[in-house]
Structures are given as C-alpha cells and as structure tokens.
Amino acid sequence: MNEEKICILNSVIIAVLLNWGLSWFSVKNATAQQKEATKVSSLPITDQMVNMLVHHHNTPVSSGILIALVVAASVWLGYYLNPYEKVMDFLD
C-alpha cells in the first residue's frame, strides 16, 4: 500500500477514535443544559460543542462514518490539490 493511502487510513482511524473518545468524555462531564438544550444556537460556543459531542455519543456509527468520510476526503484532497504549495507560490 502506498504512503498516501496509509496516511489517509491512519488519519481516519485516529479521527474516529478521537470522536468516540471525546464524545464519551463529554457525556460524562456535560451539564444537564449542555445535554438537553433544545435551542443550541442560544448556548455559548463551548456549550454548543459539548452538545454536539453528546449528540455524537448518541449516534456513534453515523457520526463515525461522517467523520471518516470528511477526514478521508480532506487528506486525499490535500494530496491531490496540494493547497499549501499553491498558497506559498501565491505568497512569493
């Protein structure tokens, strides 16, 4: 397997594990307001993030798939488009 595929798979594995670990930790430490908010947009940003992680805890498979797809696409597009090099060429 080439290095790019290994990097993509490593990134996906770590991202899914972080998603599950952070959501588990958030559920254990979230306040009732963070867990049960109905109007999330009215919460402070940190409470919104905890609320999102609590939701990820409640939907581990679908959130894991979504995280995996976003990370895999991001890393693959990073290799394919090489945006850093293009930005650095533009700035020179």
C-alpha positions, 0 to 999 in steps of 0.5 A: 500500500502506498504512503498516501493511502496509509496516511489517509487510513491512519488519519481516519482511524485516529479521527474516529477514535478521537470522536468516540473518545471525546464524545464519551468524555463529554457525556460524562462531564456535560451539564444537564443544559449542555445535554438537553438544550433544545435551542443550541444556537442560544448556548455559548460556543463551548456549550454548543460543542459539548452538545454536539459531542453528546449528540455524537455519543448518541449516534456513534456509527453515523457520526463515525462514518461522517467523520471518516468520510470528511477526514478521508476526503480532506487528506486525499484532497490535500494530496491531490490539490496540494493547497499549501504549495499553491498558497506559498507560490501565491505568497512569493 
